[in-house]
């Protein structure tokens, strides 16, 4: 049985991805761009009060994190 993805704000998502080894490359407007060595994607995380479930799932897929890993961070 898969865990439920806990919704969070953009700033909280940035903190979680930083704990997973991602670094803030730059910020343009309300979007924080995060990079990690040897990864294909640059994550673009909007700084909204709550990120949508679809966007969070896309970020997790690109960042190669499971729902459980993300919830624990």
N, C-alpha and C positions, 0 to 999 in steps of 0.2 A: 504494500500500500504506500502510495507516495504522500509526502508531507504537503501541507498547504503552504503556499508562498505567502509570507507575511509582507503586507504592503508597507512601504516606508517613504520618507521624503527623499528628495534628491540629495540633500546634504548627508543624510544617513547612509544612502547608497554609496556615496563617494567614500565615506569612512570605512564601510565594509569592504569595498574593492581595494582600498589602500592596505587594509589588514591582509588581503589576499595577494599582495605583492604588486598591485598596479600603482603607477605614479601619475600625478597630475602633470600633464604636458603644458596645458594652456587653458584659458577660459575665454570664451567669446560670447559676449552677452550673458544670457542666463544658462549657457551650456558649458559644463566642465568636460574637457577632453582628457581621457586617461589612456596611458600606454603601458605596455609591459614588454620587455625584451623577448624576441623570438615569437611574438604573437602577430597574427595577420591583421587583427582588428584594432582600431582606435575606438574606445568606448566614448560615446557622447551622452552625458548624463544631464538632463535638464534639471534646474534647481527649483522644482515645484514643491508645493506642500505635500503632495502625494503623487507618486508615480503610478501609472496604470499597470494592470497585471500583464498585459501584452508586452509593454515596453520592458518591464522587469524580466520577463521570460526571455526576451530577445537579448538583453544585456547578459543574462546568465549563460545563454548558449554561446554567445560570442566570447565571453570571458572564461568559458569552460569550467563553470561552477555548477554544482547541483543545488537544488532547492535546500536540502538539508545543510550543506556547507554554507550557503548564503545566510540562512536563518541563524546558524551558530555564530557567525562573525559579529 
